[in-house]
């Protein structure tokens, strides 16, 4: 079943067009990766899908509805959640208070305690730091908290923008293990990630974005074996 259908999206900043007729689909329960070089338009696409910048043309259909003109707040209430690059935590609040902020949508309140227990199973370190102020956490712990806060909203679709950026190799491995577990649990995700090799290894489907246009799409395993992708993104 199609969880989200993005059709012919064009958008940009000011008078500068970044996206040129981008279309993609997310299958329910699948992990989809968006690959591309810096400046190709990946974050712009996520921000457009989330409603943080307006779509000039095209449509975003989510949960059977055209949400193209709806506010980011409304989309979040419906279950479309984005974990932005740079974490953007409430740094003066504790770990638990950040998790509580993530659970503000009505759809998430009833299962709050169950979700907290699930989050601590995914991220045991956060349970150890539950009363610690978020701004004093390490970079890796802050990234865990950013993802956990998004999960607390009980999302139908989780979009992650460069989650491994700035993390040590060991923390990157831990992060991808969490992403793999989320996929096994049936979560629908769209991943933008600089570590292309690992992203393609855990994903079901992949799109390659170049200069604001989708150049390649297909099963992640097949995309990973394409010579053009191996040379451009995998250094092989």
C-alpha positions in Angstrom: 0.0 0.0 0.0 1.2 3.5 -0.8 1.8 5.5 2.3 2.8 8.7 0.6 2.7 9.8 -3.1 4.8 12.9 -4.1 4.0 14.0 -7.6 5.9 16.4 -9.8 7.0 18.7 -7.0 8.7 22.0 -7.9 10.0 24.3 -5.1 12.9 26.4 -4.0 13.9 29.5 -2.1 13.0 33.0 -3.2 13.4 33.0 -7.0 15.9 30.1 -7.0 14.3 26.9 -8.1 15.8 23.8 -6.5 13.4 20.9 -7.4 12.2 20.2 -10.9 9.3 17.9 -11.1 10.3 15.4 -8.4 8.1 12.4 -7.9 8.5 9.5 -5.4 6.4 7.0 -3.5 6.7 5.5 -0.1 5.4 2.0 0.4 3.8 1.3 3.8 6.2 -0.4 6.2 9.2 0.1 3.9 12.4 2.1 4.3 13.1 4.3 1.4 16.4 6.1 0.9 17.0 9.4 -1.0 20.6 9.6 -2.3 22.3 12.6 -3.8 25.4 14.8 -3.6 25.4 18.0 -1.5 23.2 20.6 -3.0 21.2 18.1 -5.0 17.9 19.1 -3.3 17.4 16.3 -0.7 16.7 18.5 2.3 14.6 20.9 0.2 12.4 17.9 -0.8 11.9 16.9 2.8 11.1 20.4 3.8 8.6 20.7 0.9 7.0 17.4 1.8 6.7 18.6 5.5 5.3 21.9 4.4 8.1 24.0 5.8 8.6 25.6 2.4 5.7 25.8 -0.1 5.4 23.6 -3.2 5.3 25.8 -6.3 3.8 23.0 -8.4 2.9 19.4 -7.8 1.1 17.5 -5.0 1.9 15.6 -1.8 -0.7 12.9 -1.0 -0.4 11.4 2.5 -2.8 9.0 4.2 -5.2 9.2 1.3 -5.4 13.0 1.4 -3.9 15.9 -0.6 -1.9 17.7 2.1 0.0 20.0 -0.3 -1.5 23.2 1.2 -1.7 22.1 4.8 0.5 23.6 7.5 3.4 21.6 8.9 1.6 21.5 12.3 -1.4 19.8 10.6 0.7 17.3 8.8 2.5 16.5 12.1 -0.8 16.0 13.8 -1.8 13.5 11.0 1.4 11.5 11.6 4.0 12.9 9.2 7.1 13.6 11.2 10.6 14.9 10.2 13.8 14.6 12.2 15.7 17.6 10.8 19.5 17.8 10.3 21.0 19.5 13.3 18.7 17.8 15.9 16.9 21.1 17.0 16.2 19.8 20.5 14.9 21.9 23.4 18.3 22.1 24.9 17.2 23.7 28.2 14.8 20.8 28.9 15.6 17.4 30.2 15.5 14.2 28.2 12.1 13.3 29.6 10.7 16.8 28.9 11.9 16.5 25.3 10.1 13.2 25.0 7.0 14.7 26.5 7.2 17.5 23.9 7.3 14.9 21.1 4.1 13.3 22.4 2.0 16.5 22.1 -0.1 15.3 19.0 -3.4 13.9 20.2 -2.7 10.6 18.4 0.3 10.0 20.8 -1.0 10.9 24.2 -2.9 7.7 25.0 0.1 5.5 24.5 2.6 7.8 26.2 3.9 5.4 28.9 4.1 2.4 26.5 6.0 4.5 24.0 8.5 5.7 26.7 9.2 2.1 27.5 9.7 1.3 23.9 12.0 4.3 23.4 14.2 3.2 26.3 14.4 -0.3 24.8 15.7 1.3 21.6 17.9 3.8 23.3 19.0 2.5 26.7 21.4 5.4 27.1 18.5 7.8 27.2 17.0 6.0 30.2 20.3 6.5 32.0 20.1 10.2 31.1 16.4 10.7 31.6 16.7 13.7 34.0 19.7 15.2 32.3 19.4 18.5 30.4 19.5 17.8 26.7 22.1 20.5 26.0 24.6 18.7 28.1 24.3 15.4 26.3 27.0 14.2 23.9 26.4 14.6 20.1 25.5 11.0 19.8 23.1 11.1 22.7 21.4 14.3 21.3 20.9 12.5 18.0 19.3 9.5 19.8 17.0 12.0 21.6 16.0 13.8 18.4 14.9 10.5 16.9 13.3 9.4 20.1 11.3 12.6 20.3 10.0 12.1 16.8 9.0 8.5 17.5 7.1 9.7 20.6 4.6 11.4 18.3 3.6 7.9 17.0 4.3 8.8 13.4 2.8 7.1 10.4 5.8 8.2 8.3 9.2 9.2 9.8 11.5 11.3 7.7 15.2 11.5 8.8 17.5 14.1 7.4 21.2 13.1 7.7 20.9 11.4 11.1 24.5 10.1 11.2 26.1 13.5 10.4 29.0 14.2 12.9 28.7 10.9 14.7 31.7 8.6 15.4 31.9 5.3 13.4 30.7 3.3 16.4 27.7 5.5 16.9 26.9 5.4 13.2 26.7 1.6 13.5 24.4 1.9 16.6 22.2 4.3 14.7 21.8 2.1 11.7 21.0 -0.8 14.0 18.1 1.2 15.5 16.9 2.1 11.9 17.0 -1.6 11.0 15.0 -2.5 14.1 12.4 0.2 13.2 12.1 -1.2 9.7 11.6 -4.7 11.1 8.9 -3.3 13.4 7.0 -2.1 10.3 7.7 1.7 10.4 7.5 3.6 7.1 10.6 5.8 6.8 12.2 8.1 4.3 16.0 8.4 4.9 18.3 11.1 3.6 21.8 10.0 4.6 25.4 10.9 3.7 26.6 7.3 4.5 25.2 6.0 1.2 26.6 2.5 1.5 25.0 1.8 4.8 21.8 3.5 3.9 21.4 1.4 0.8 22.3 -1.7 2.7 19.3 -1.4 5.1 16.8 0.1 2.7 14.1 -1.5 0.6 13.9 1.1 -2.2 16.1 4.0 -3.3 15.9 7.2 -5.3 18.9 9.1 -6.6 18.4 12.9 -6.8 20.7 15.0 -9.0 20.4 18.7 -9.7 16.8 18.7 -8.4 15.6 15.8 -10.5 15.2 12.1 -9.8 17.8 10.4 -12.1 17.6 6.8 -10.8 15.1 4.7 -8.8 14.7 1.1 -7.9 15.2 -1.6 -5.3 18.0 -0.5 -3.0 20.1 -3.6 -3.7 19.9 -3.1 -7.4 20.7 0.7 -7.1 23.7 -0.2 -4.9 25.1 -2.4 -7.7 24.7 0.2 -10.5 28.2 1.2 -11.7 27.2 4.9 -11.9 26.1 4.9 -8.2 29.1 2.9 -7.1 31.5 5.4 -8.7 29.7 8.6 -7.7 28.6 7.7 -4.1 30.3 4.6 -2.9 33.9 5.3 -4.1 34.1 1.9 -5.8 
